[in-house]
Amino acid sequence: MESRADEFRAGVRLWLEQSCPASMRAPAGDAEDGVWGGTKSPPVDPDARTWLDRMAARGWTAPSWPREYGGGGLSDAEARILREEMRQLGCRPPLKSLGLWMLGPALLGYGTEEQKREHLPKITRGEVRWCQGYSEPEAGSDLASLRTRAVLDGDAYVVNGRKMWTSHAHLADWMFCLVRTDPDAPKHQGVSFLLVDMSSPGVAVRPIRLISGASPFCETTFDDVRVPARNLVGEPNRGWEVAKVVLEHERALISDMRDQRSSEGDALQDLARAYGVVGDAVLRDRIARLNLDLLAYRLTVARAREVSGGRPGPETSVLKLYGTEVSKRRHELMISIAGYRGLGWSGESFSASELSRTRAWLRSRASSIEGGSSEIQLNIIAKRVLGLPD
Ligand SMILES: Cc1cc2nc3c(=O)[nH]c(=O)nc-3n(C[C@H](O)[C@H](O)[C@H](O)COP(=O)(O)OP(=O)(O)OC[C@H]3O[C@@H](n4cnc5c(N)ncnc54)[C@H](O)[C@@H]3O)c2cc1C
């Protein structure tokens, strides 16, 4: 007899087969590709729009969020089945969004009813794009040293300060950010979590140009920006609690993405064959070790998800650390396999896949910095997971 789970799986598969346009069943070319939503992003392909609208109408852009906030109301087990079936059919995520991945879970836990009803449905439909305003010029790894000030004045906070490395701030409609509301309290205790409309007077965004050219990074400044006090999430001066939840979700996301991307693209052995180096004993040894490490990592991610029901905690730092480090090794190995052809940056003497491999190799290094560097993950594992003394 068919169990309820089997029945649910069969229904999901049928619906996905009928609803996911064929062009949305191939992997996206680049990690930045896909629909990011909001009012300022470039127009999207009609199939991508259709796919997003169909998934959002079912609440499946946020499968386990409650229905009243635009989610699908699925249990953990049902959400897992949906993920598995999407993976099986090769369906792309319909929406990529910091709102879905990072802010939403924090709002579900700490937001007021009004905040949830105002923001969550727009996130699930991709109507609003969010950016993350955490890092500052003197506060990266030591995030709690942040100095952007928010002073309560009547029914609004007046915000002044500067955020750095705000990815895609120029395309975002709103920012979730950390501000200092009590400069006299110990540094973790004087921080609050605020939601800021990027169109507020006094917000300025300056894209940052890197040595490699244009980048998604921006510097965001606040000059006497008035933010309604109702946009404070959680208690005043207790924003660090909310910030940690967001960071745990960010780290889970980074390890998930590394996991997904490591199963895409050419297998290392096929690449070695294509470049005529498959007989090289040293490379063969590196490929075998890496494939085993990746397999072990992928199984560990799946087991951890099973045990935690998809709710990350400080243990997520273990996956973030290992996932990003193994991903760097994988990209380095691909470059070694391709030899000098692995170092092309532009020009016609390199194929498109060689050029994108070089960029992916360099991008893999950023993942062990964003969301807290590898050294910071080691500190968290030592203190919060293993309980070692300072
Ligand atoms: C791709 C990418 C996207 C990003 N997007 C955003 C974003 O959208 N919003 C945002 O707010 N920020 C963003 N960031 C910034 C990111 O959070 C910071 O770069 C990161 O936290 C490190 O801070 P930092 O760059 O100031 O380096 P620093 O803190 O100056 O660290 C420099 C080096 O010192 C080491 N170090 C520092 N402190 C310690 C310690 N206590 N123990 C051991 N080693 C230590 C670090 O590991 C690192 O190697 C992004 C970064 C990247 C790479």
The ligand as an SDF file (V2000), in Angstrom:
LIG
                    3D

 53 58  0  0  0  0  0  0  0  0999 V2000
   31.8980   37.4370   -1.4540 C   0  0  0  0  0  0  0  0  0  0  0  0
   31.6530   38.2460   -0.2080 C   0  0  0  0  0  0  0  0  0  0  0  0
   30.4090   38.7890    0.0150 C   0  0  0  0  0  0  0  0  0  0  0  0
   30.1690   39.5510    1.1670 C   0  0  0  0  0  0  0  0  0  0  0  0
   28.9250   40.1080    1.3260 N   0  0  0  0  0  0  0  0  0  0  0  0
   28.6770   40.8370    2.4410 C   0  0  0  0  0  0  0  0  0  0  0  0
   27.3850   41.4260    2.6220 C   0  0  0  0  0  0  0  0  0  0  0  0
   26.4860   41.3080    1.7710 O   0  0  0  0  0  0  0  0  0  0  0  0
   27.1630   42.1330    3.7470 N   0  0  0  0  0  0  0  0  0  0  0  0
   28.1080   42.2930    4.7070 C   0  0  0  0  0  0  0  0  0  0  0  0
   27.8080   42.8970    5.7260 O   0  0  0  0  0  0  0  0  0  0  0  0
   29.3550   41.7680    4.5580 N   0  0  0  0  0  0  0  0  0  0  0  0
   29.6550   41.0450    3.4410 C   0  0  0  0  0  0  0  0  0  0  0  0
   30.9120   40.5120    3.2520 N   0  0  0  0  0  0  0  0  0  0  0  0
   31.9750   40.8370    4.2130 C   0  0  0  0  0  0  0  0  0  0  0  0
   32.4030   39.6650    5.0710 C   0  0  0  0  0  0  0  0  0  0  0  0
   31.4420   39.3720    6.0410 O   0  0  0  0  0  0  0  0  0  0  0  0
   33.7710   40.0310    5.6830 C   0  0  0  0  0  0  0  0  0  0  0  0
   34.6880   40.1510    4.6210 O   0  0  0  0  0  0  0  0  0  0  0  0
   34.2590   38.9850    6.6570 C   0  0  0  0  0  0  0  0  0  0  0  0
   33.4550   38.9300    7.8000 O   0  0  0  0  0  0  0  0  0  0  0  0
   35.7230   39.2370    7.0780 C   0  0  0  0  0  0  0  0  0  0  0  0
   35.8690   40.5440    7.5150 O   0  0  0  0  0  0  0  0  0  0  0  0
   37.0370   41.4950    6.9240 P   0  0  0  0  0  0  0  0  0  0  0  0
   36.9810   41.4260    5.4390 O   0  0  0  0  0  0  0  0  0  0  0  0
   36.9040   42.8340    7.5710 O   0  0  0  0  0  0  0  0  0  0  0  0
   38.4140   40.7980    7.3640 O   0  0  0  0  0  0  0  0  0  0  0  0
   39.1360   40.9550    8.7720 P   0  0  0  0  0  0  0  0  0  0  0  0
   38.1450   40.8270    9.8650 O   0  0  0  0  0  0  0  0  0  0  0  0
   39.9780   42.1730    8.7320 O   0  0  0  0  0  0  0  0  0  0  0  0
   40.0530   39.6600    8.7870 O   0  0  0  0  0  0  0  0  0  0  0  0
   41.3230   39.6130    8.0910 C   0  0  0  0  0  0  0  0  0  0  0  0
   41.9710   38.2590    8.3780 C   0  0  0  0  0  0  0  0  0  0  0  0
   42.2300   38.1270    9.7980 O   0  0  0  0  0  0  0  0  0  0  0  0
   41.6520   36.9020   10.2850 C   0  0  0  0  0  0  0  0  0  0  0  0
   41.1190   37.1460   11.6400 N   0  0  0  0  0  0  0  0  0  0  0  0
   40.4260   38.2240   12.0590 C   0  0  0  0  0  0  0  0  0  0  0  0
   40.0580   38.0640   13.3620 N   0  0  0  0  0  0  0  0  0  0  0  0
   40.5270   36.8500   13.7590 C   0  0  0  0  0  0  0  0  0  0  0  0
   40.4580   36.1140   14.9890 C   0  0  0  0  0  0  0  0  0  0  0  0
   39.8260   36.5960   16.0730 N   0  0  0  0  0  0  0  0  0  0  0  0
   41.0380   34.8830   15.0300 N   0  0  0  0  0  0  0  0  0  0  0  0
   41.6580   34.3600   13.9340 C   0  0  0  0  0  0  0  0  0  0  0  0
   41.7730   35.0380   12.7380 N   0  0  0  0  0  0  0  0  0  0  0  0
   41.2100   36.2510   12.6580 C   0  0  0  0  0  0  0  0  0  0  0  0
   40.5190   36.5900    9.3270 C   0  0  0  0  0  0  0  0  0  0  0  0
   40.2150   35.2120    9.3120 O   0  0  0  0  0  0  0  0  0  0  0  0
   41.0850   37.0600    7.9930 C   0  0  0  0  0  0  0  0  0  0  0  0
   41.9130   36.0460    7.4490 O   0  0  0  0  0  0  0  0  0  0  0  0
   31.1950   39.7540    2.1170 C   0  0  0  0  0  0  0  0  0  0  0  0
   32.4640   39.1940    1.8900 C   0  0  0  0  0  0  0  0  0  0  0  0
   32.7060   38.4550    0.7400 C   0  0  0  0  0  0  0  0  0  0  0  0
   34.0790   37.8790    0.5190 C   0  0  0  0  0  0  0  0  0  0  0  0
  1  2  1  0
  2  3  1  0
  2 52  2  0
  3  4  2  0
  4  5  1  0
  4 50  1  0
  5  6  2  0
  6  7  1  0
  6 13  1  0
  7  8  2  0
  7  9  1  0
  9 10  1  0
 10 11  2  0
 10 12  1  0
 12 13  2  0
 13 14  1  0
 14 15  1  0
 14 50  1  0
 15 16  1  0
 16 17  1  0
 16 18  1  0
 18 19  1  0
 18 20  1  0
 20 21  1  0
 20 22  1  0
 22 23  1  0
 23 24  1  0
 24 25  2  0
 24 26  1  0
 24 27  1  0
 27 28  1  0
 28 29  2  0
 28 30  1  0
 28 31  1  0
 31 32  1  0
 32 33  1  0
 33 34  1  0
 33 48  1  0
 34 35  1  0
 35 36  1  0
 35 46  1  0
 36 37  1  0
 36 45  1  0
 37 38  2  0
 38 39  1  0
 39 40  1  0
 39 45  2  0
 40 41  1  0
 40 42  2  0
 42 43  1  0
 43 44  2  0
 44 45  1  0
 46 47  1  0
 46 48  1  0
 48 49  1  0
 50 51  2  0
 51 52  1  0
 52 53  1  0
M  END
$$$$
